[in-house]
């Protein structure tokens, strides 16, 4: 019961402070200040609404793109099977290359003489 009493006291003091605060602001603030603050508040609410609409649009577009990309495939199942698929690919292509000897790994696979140019590049710029 004590807590409820103190909650009521807090609510009453808050209401009194807000009313007196508005009265003080209207009395001492320059003309137009209240309207300016209300205008800024409206702009802030509009920006928050626009941000929320943008986020909703992005989420909807992401869902559309995901559906177009993977169709009706269960993405969670694909993610769960990714380690197994990686292990299968590593086994098929000779395991993981040693990070310290990447050139040796390329040489062992016969890729050290592979072209480093983009075949579609007319200017023969290096392919990165």
Secondary structure, 3 states (H helix, E strand, C coil): CHHHHHHHHHHHHHHHHHHHHHHHHHHHCCCCHHHHHHHHHHHHHHHHHHHHHHHHHHHHHHHHHHHHHHCCCCHHHHHHHHHHHHHHHHHHCCCCCCHHHHHHHHHHHCCCCCCCECCCCCCCCECC
